[in-house]
Amino acid sequence: MAQRTYPSYWLYKDNRGEWRWTYEAANGETISVSSEGYKRRVDAERGSTS
């Protein structure tokens, strides 16, 4: 598993094969999650920073 620094965004594929993201605080707690799945990773990346 990759080493992570916090705060950070985490991109992953869900059970439907769509990309989603979560944003985690410096203490590792989840602050925000994507409300939709994205077909392309680049779209999830753009959605996480908007």
NORBEL-V108237 format. One record per backbone hydrogen bond with DSSP energy under -0.5 kcal/mol. CO is the residue of the C=O (numbers start at 0). NH is the residue of the N-H. E is the energy in kcal/mol with one decimal. If there is no record, write none. Layout:
<<CO;NH;E> <CO;NH;E>>
//
This chain:
<<7;23;-2.9> <9;21;-1.7> <11;19;-2.8> <13;16;-1.8> <17;13;-3.0> <18;37;-2.3> <19;11;-2.3> <20;33;-2.4> <21;9;-2.5> <22;30;-3.1> <22;31;-1.5> <23;6;-0.7> <23;7;-1.9> <24;27;-2.1> <28;24;-2.9> <31;22;-2.8> <37;18;-3.5> <39;43;-1.5> <40;44;-2.5> <41;45;-2.1> <42;46;-2.4> <43;47;-1.8> <44;48;-0.8> <45;48;-0.6> <46;49;-0.6>>
//
